[in-house]
Amino acid sequence: MSETKMDGSWMDGPRERRIRRMIRNVPDFPKPGILFKDITPLLGDATAFHMVIDALVEYCLPRGLDAVVGIESRGFIFGSALAARLNAAFVPVRKPGKLPAAVDRVAYSLEYGNAELEMHKDSLFPGARVVIVDDLLATGGTAAAAAQLVRRQRGEVDSYLFVIELSFLQGRDKLGGAPVFSLVKFGAGE
């Protein structure tokens, strides 16, 4: 099992370097001034994708998790594969109007406006141990909103998992006391 640094990132090594190489920078997307981290090359490399899922599984196996909460939409990719490997429930957290049954909804602020997320009301049982998964941690608002939805259903947020963390945005500061793990971190301009 890979060792982790005290700040919750994976130690540097061959796996981290391979994953980092598979993340493409796309300047000025979705708007000017944004350097978008594109994971599609990572998804297109079966070995790198397996490395990511294996790393997430290594972290999660000893934690006794009941559910994996994946945030729309790229969190679905990693979260559903992780849930299948853990034999845990997969719970989608979506933008409004995408889930067909009764939902809990939370509104939150982003750096560029406001947004809302929803989760089916019957997604979790009280006391369920949950990990929240997404591809990227930026400012932390979306993951914090997903945690609010989990807590509304009396679930317990065990931890947060991200493939990429933009550490210069300090998003982990918004996520409270639960551990935050990211596979690769990028500084400003990287």
URHUVEN-V278789 format. One record per pair of residues at least 12 apart in sequence whose ideal C-beta (glycine too) atoms are under 7 Angstrom apart, sorted by sequence separation. I is the first residue (numbers start at 1). GAP is how many residues later the second one is. If there is no record, write none. Layout:
i=[I,I]
gap=[GAP,GAP]
This chain:
i=[25,26,105,23,24,68,104,132,23,68,103,104,132,160,23,76,103,24,103,104,143,165,68,103,160,164,167,22,23,99,101,102,159,167,168,22,68,70,72,96,130,158,159,160,161,162,163,164,165,166,167,168,65,67,72,99,157,163,56,60,66,67,68,69,70,71,72,95,96,159,164,19,22,65,66,68,70,72,94,67,69,93,94,57,130,132,137,22,52,56,60,93,124,130,136,127,128,129,130,131,135,136,53,57,91,111,117,126,128,130,131,132,133,134,135,136,137,138,19,53,57,110,117,124,127,129,135,137,18,119,123,131,139,144,110,124,138,140,144,19,53,91,109,117,139,140,143,18,19,91,108,138,140,141,43,137,140,39,137,140,15,108,108,106,15,106,106,10,104,137,104,104,82,2,93,79,78,2,93,1,67,78,75,75,74,75,67,69,71,74,66,66,67,68,69,70,71,65,66,69,64,65,68,63,65,60,71,71,71,69,69,78,65,63,39,37,59,56,52,59,39,37,55,52,23,37,23,19,20,19,16,16,8,8,8,9,10,8,9,4]
gap=[12,12,13,14,14,14,14,14,15,15,15,15,15,15,16,16,16,17,17,17,17,17,18,18,18,18,18,19,19,19,19,19,19,19,19,20,20,20,20,20,20,20,20,20,20,20,20,20,20,20,20,20,21,21,21,21,21,21,22,22,22,22,22,22,22,22,22,22,22,22,22,23,23,23,23,23,23,23,23,24,24,24,24,25,25,25,25,26,26,26,26,26,26,26,26,27,27,27,27,27,27,27,28,28,28,28,28,28,28,28,28,28,28,28,28,28,28,28,29,29,29,29,29,29,29,29,29,29,30,30,30,30,30,30,31,31,31,31,31,32,32,32,32,32,32,32,32,33,33,33,33,33,33,33,34,34,34,35,35,35,36,36,37,39,40,42,43,45,45,45,48,49,51,53,53,54,55,56,56,57,57,57,58,59,60,60,61,61,61,61,62,63,63,63,63,63,63,64,64,64,65,65,65,66,66,71,71,72,75,77,81,85,93,95,96,99,102,105,111,122,124,127,128,131,141,149,161,164,164,165,167,168,171,172,173,173,173,174,176,177]
